[in-house]
């Protein structure tokens, strides 16, 4: 008998490519128009002044300036309040 029997199957050998999400420009950094500040799934960080939102919830600068992160109190639909992160670009 010159054939291999019952070798089984290999699981967990495939992996998806990394999506490189996260904050790309930190607080206090200078940015130009169109520079990506945050790549995210969903709006975990909300857009503020001079910030645009892409179709995949990417936040980018709409003006030249300095990046500033802050927190904001928001009220949910059920009346509970929580704090959310907001990013702004302050023009110089």
Residue pairs with C-beta under 8 A, 6 or more apart in sequence:
19 39
20 39
21 39
21 40
21 41
22 38
22 39
22 40
23 37
23 38
23 45
24 35
24 36
24 37
24 38
24 39
25 31
25 35
25 36
25 37
25 67
26 67
27 67
27 68
27 69
28 66
28 67
28 68
29 66
29 67
30 64
30 65
30 66
30 67
31 37
31 61
31 64
31 65
31 66
31 67
31 89
32 61
32 64
33 61
33 62
33 63
33 64
34 60
34 61
34 62
35 60
35 61
36 58
36 59
36 60
37 51
37 59
37 60
37 61
37 67
37 87
37 89
38 45
38 58
38 59
38 87
39 56
39 58
40 57
40 58
40 59
41 56
41 57
42 57
43 53
43 57
44 85
45 59
45 69
45 84
45 85
45 86
45 87
46 72
46 84
46 85
46 86
46 87
47 53
47 59
47 86
47 87
48 70
48 86
48 87
48 88
48 89
49 88
49 89
49 90
50 61
50 62
50 63
50 65
50 88
50 89
50 90
50 91
51 59
51 60
51 61
51 62
51 87
51 88
51 89
52 59
52 60
52 61
52 62
53 59
53 60
54 60
59 87
61 67
61 89
62 89
63 89
63 91
64 89
64 91
64 92
65 89
65 90
65 91
65 92
66 89
66 90
66 92
67 87
67 88
67 89
68 87
68 88
68 89
68 90
69 85
69 86
69 87
69 88
70 85
70 86
70 87
70 88
71 83
71 84
71 85
71 86
72 83
72 84
72 85
72 86
73 81
73 82
73 83
73 84
74 81
74 82
74 83
74 84
75 81
76 82
